[in-house]
Amino acid sequence: MKVSDLRGILQYVPRFREKTFVVALDGEVAASPNLGNLLLDLAVLRSLSIKIILVHGCGAQLLQIAQERGLSISSSDGTGVTDDVTLKLGIEASHAVLQELMQGLASVDLRAAYANVIVAHPAGILSGVDTLCTGKVERVETATIQTFLNEGIIPVIPPLGFDGEGRTFRVNSDAVALEVAEAMRAVKIIYLAPKGTLQVADQLVRQLSVADAEEIVRQRRACGDPSLLSKLEYSARACRAGIPRVHLLDGTQNEALLSEIFSHEGIGTMVYSNEYQQMRRALKKDVRAVMSLIRESIANAELVKRSRSELLALLDDYWLLEIDKNLVGCVAVHIYPEQNLAELACLYVAKSHEGQGYGRKLMAFAEQLAAKKGAQYLIALSTQAYNFFQQKGGFVEIGPDELPPERRRKWEASGRNSKIMRKPTELVHPRPASTQPLS
């Protein structure tokens, strides 16, 4: 691990300390060889004073028990119909997973306790079909969970609920995770399942707004993976209910949990309820961070050297790209009103975020901003990135005579012999919500 990696992790620690995470494990993950690594990751989170509530499923175990005994079950995921045989086997499967988790948590020196905290009632008759022993969460007994958390104990919650008469119901573990997170005011839900991330056109979708998640569920409901769609649906519901972030991870991948939580981009799919990426105007307090961001590029002669006083003098022209409140890119747009022209300058993306489309995003933002300010043309000067501007941005090389007089004088005085490029601006209206990755 690099020192810079450790610094990146440490910036999250104050933000998450004493906060509550709900971690939801599918039954397949609980049965996978990676379970021990996941529980060790939970121990790391607990050592950082993060409160953990563990919710588990047992569908894989239920199917295995039924197959071994030659029995037919009505449903494996806590939805649909749950007959008496399925309920009995589901209770047995749930207890088997619980025992496995308790042993594993003890092996990493974590205290845990079975939490009988889900009050449920019958799901009832759905589409004309009686769901029998399938339940719906009525409420969560938060006092019990809070008592465990106060004592440093991890509550382990099964996909079972009970009513006031002592009857047992099978409930969907994805739904349980949502209800528990909402009741306990958790800041994250983390769904862990095999192949638990969202792919679009064979590309990992790293971030999704609530609207995008809901649209994907609507489009794929008839033909998509039911497990993934369930998690997407409950992720969107969770965000609507006030949970800031919900993460979908491949629970069979080693270090997936820590890599997702302690990095800007993560390695899974995140559904978010507020602005995860944002462009904002630079402030005086940002000057040091901007200078630090572009220092290496200046040393490599990619960008013109800028002093603190020069940055402050033109601070209103600078815009920052943040990801989860971390600075990852910047761009400046200088306006020349007499020439009806704008200049794109100081375009830079942190090395750790290169190749993910952020440069194009900053370039498109600069063009939009120039158009809104009435500029007909956008120019850019570069010694090393001119191919990027021409191939990705549609810029065309022009001569120095096309520059505003004051800008030409600076160009000549610099001695850099930068290529000069220009393109007409076009005000593009925002597109409707997309199911593609935000980049």
C-alpha angles and dihedrals in degrees: 000000000000122000088240089057091053091049089051091053094046093057089067096050098080090045094054102034112123090002122128124242122189110211115195118196122195115224090249091057091049088055095045126103088243094067093095091054091049093052090049088054089053088054089055091052092049090050087059090055094254112148114231129202113186121208119182139192127210106195095122092049092047091053091048094051091047092050093048091053096040092241129145119229129198099218138357105196105055094260131094118027122346111193124189094268092050091047093051093049091043091057090049092048092048092052090050091054091045091054091049092051094046091052092047094048091049090052090060092046097254123140115224139171136197107251117209093192107127114103107195141177130199115288084222130201112343121187089347094308123113107228091201109192096010109116140202123216110255098177143334122241095232096175091066093048092048091051090055093047092049089056094049092253122140110228111222111204121194127207091261132103135188134209130215091271094056096255117148124227132187112235131186111262093217089058091046090054090053095047093047093047092050093046093047094041093237119184094215143027115199116196113199117194138142107276085000098162129091119250125193117187089348091302124118112246103220101183134022131181117224091255092052092049092050091049093052091051090051094049097044102036093106098045111015132101104284093213094052093043090051091054092046091050094050090043090058091046090050092052090048087052092055105269103139099209136019119186128202112201141174099249092197092063115095116241092006092129098053094038091055097046100041103045135069096237103024124195101260138057117282125197112200135192100201136036108305096171120032141170113217138168116264117253131205090258089058097060095092092048092049092050090049091048095054098035096100093046090052090049089053090050091242092122132032114258112258125193124214091252091051091051092048092049091057099028094127089063094059125091129187132213112215129187113199088341093308120120111239104154147009142195136181128212115199116192125215102189097181091058093038086236140128131198125218107214142165093023106174139155123194114256091241090062102041120128095030101099099261093121091057090046091054091045092051090048091052091051092050092048092049091051092049089053090054101256114148094197136036120207131194131189121204142160098193111012099054092112089058092052093046099042101035101028105034095239119159124210117250136177128263091254087075093062122097108261096250092047092049091054090054091047092053094044093051094063089210094119089215118190111249119220135179141187135176114256121239125192106226119194117227115270123235117268110297132208091218122104114277106246 
